[in-house]
Amino acid sequence: MKNEKPNEVVVKLSKNAGIENTGGLNVYVVNEGGKIVETAHFKGNDAVLTTSRASLEGKSKVYVAQSLPEGIKGSKKNERTLLKMNAYEAVKNFDGNNLVIYRLPSVIIDPFPFFNCLITGHVNKNFIIDGQSKNLPLCDLRVHICEVETELIWPYIPIYYRRIPDWIIQEIAQKIVNSPPNPIGPVSRTKINLPLRSLTQGNSLQTAAKSPLVKLPENVVTNLMSGSVDLIRQTMIDYHHLLYPYFCYWPIYWPYIYIYDEQTIVTTDCNGHFEMWENTYSEDGPLNIYIWIEANINGQWVTVYNPPVPCNTWWNYNCNTDINITLTDWRLQPCNCGIPGPADAVWFRSIGWGASALHIEQNIANTVIIQGVNMSNVGCSDILGTPISPFGSGLDFKLFCGADIFNAGVTHYRWKHTNIADANLNPIPSGFQVTTIIPGAVTRPYLVKLSATHYETRLATLGAVGTAPDIAYHIPHQNIALETLIPPPDHLLSPTWEDIFFDSAYIDSHALTDGLYRFDLELLRQDAGGHFHVVPVARPTFQVSEANNILNSQDAPNNYLLPQSPLFPANSLSFNVRIDNARCVGKIHDAKLQETGALSGPCGFIKYDNTGQHVDISFEASQPRNFATFSFGIVKGNGTQPTGINPSGYVVSSVGGFTLAGGLFNAEFTVNSLLNGCPGQAAFSENLHVAALATDGSNRLYAFDYHDTATNRDYNYDAYDVNAFALSHT
């Protein structure tokens, strides 16, 4: 595809995908939480995703489906909706930055060959982590997909001739009719070689677990007792769906009854997902699928799932039906689909989970136009869909340290903050600026394996090390096997980091005064006396997340480094952050009849003389630095008759018919327009919500967030108010 960008992923439909017109076809990217985070339309046979390959190789999923139905918005744009649409989940096997799809199932389109069957499924294992049971996917397993045929029917195309011996046919018939739940006559019971629980092995669509032993119809029993090999054989063919659970009891006969041919070997992705396309044009009968699985354990491919064939075959497999398999092998560990990260760098991912560096405005002089008003947005993030989101509440700084970072001569790190401007962006002279190291203990969680399925989270303490104010934090080894902070006994329990990123510092911004801060990340070495010294490093050592993909890193731009000149090594990764924990104000004023000055007051009634009189509606919606939006609405009676009064927007200027003056939004309405069909009188409810734009980097800050022990006060960001009034002519 022309003009492809280096980080774009192109989803390509093979020429054999079975579709000629891709006009209504889309690619959907679904994140770990099941939310659709990107939709790309096909142009020809290609659809371009801005989500990078590194991100897609994580826990996100890729689906192909027709366009979402009209009316599907907001939280309904999720994986559940796609599954209801019979969306196709693509296996994430890449060719460079291309994700090639070779076939699409007929539930999405109706390709001309009716003989292509999608065999698909997932492989998981139940783990117990910190006492909680979690069903997690298993990746990088080799799934052997086999086709099963019964020797009760020899091929229609007689490539070979092999029939079950007559004595086997007769002996099986005798055992079936003498087995519970339908024993016949005085014939002695046959010993059962496998316990009954063997019937529940596997997780098949039509296994013995789903098809338990049933009492056979009288004609079936009669035929099996007939002594005629041909009649018994034909009965076993015609009633195989009733008889195969019985075969599970006698593995000695399986080599005579069943054969299976391996069709292919596929690999599970990070979601435990696998698939195979089977051409069934030349099949002699229904498609029967059997699966066995290998895992790479200590460098060797080991069989971890190989259940009995007749009890675990998907008989008459329904194409595009998930074969969900839960493994129990004690050697299998949770799948870590994290990206490797840059080996020789320190990568600042974000504040919280979403506010990456390149989404925080750094230019002190920068302004944006918000509802016709120029506003400074230095230090603000745009992750909430607005460029004026300051930071508040608790802030954690997510960091990745590469395996080779120690080659730069560093062993420790620390974060500092410096207040460089007050809440209204008045600069603080350099001589009065105070730089403070962010203190407090920092830990990095890791998992240890207590048994085959039981895991536990433990913590490696990174610091603080040293004596205040000269403190620092240990840089953890990305290869946990080299980490000296892990106790030796834990190294025997297969420890793994919970994530490649860790919370390298935490600060409660309520402890800071509102204003503009510079945060600095320094890399350090410790001398023989225990003191820490900043180590200047090559500028590419400091990495930040790409603007369009938080899971890709790039060299930090010069304006994120000190010194900013590209001619010198970097002493720190530095960036500006606007802190603003101010609470919003929301207050609805009493409605007022303009001509008489009458207020709705505590009882809410306003008496009018004629319907041409005017009612003033006003409310206050504000935030000290205008970092807020509002929504206001008036509901009449039971709400079935709209008033049309529902302004919303930023708190900075007039909007929605309401004029902002002196801190109040105000509008006037005639009595007649408010009554709007109600005979003479009506009651109204006014509702106001003022929403803060502050974020902690992961979420918008809104309700109860902080309790100030000094004042015993609960701290909220948003503001709400409700009022009511009634109009009456009597």
Secondary structure, DSSP 8 states (H G I E B T S, - for coil): -TT--TT-EEEEE-TTSS-S--TTEEEEEE-TTSBEEEEEE-BTTEEEESS-HHHHTTT-EEEEEE---TT--GGGSBHHHHHHTT-EE----EETTEEEE----TTT---S-TTEEEEEEEEEEEEEETTEEEEEE--S-EEEEEEEEETTS--SS-SS-----HHHHHHHHHHHHTSTT---TT------SS-GGGGG-S--TTSTTTS------HHHHHHHTS--HHHHHHHHHHTHHHHHHHHTT-GGGHHHHEEEEEEEEEE--TTSEEEEEEE-TT-SSS--EEEEEEEEETTEEEEEE---TTTS-BTT--TT-EEEEEE--TT-----------TT-EEEEEETTTB-GGGB---TT-EEEETTEEEE-TT-B-TTSSS-B-B-SEEEEEEEE-TTGGGGT--EEEEEEEEEEETT--B--GGG--EEE--S-EEEEEEEE-SSSEEEEEEEEEE-EEETTEEEEE---SSGGG-TTS-HHHHTT--EES-S-EEEEEEEGGGS-SEEEEEEEEEEEE-TTS-EEE--B-GGGEEEE-SS-TTSEEE--GGGEES--TTS-BSEEEEEEEE-----EEEE---EETTT--B-TTT-EEE-SSTTSEEEEEEEEE-TT--EEEEEEEEETTTTS------EEETTS-BTTBEEETTEEEEEEEHHHHHTTSSS-EEEEEEEEEEE--B-SSSB--S--EEETTTTEEE-S-EEEEEEEEEE--
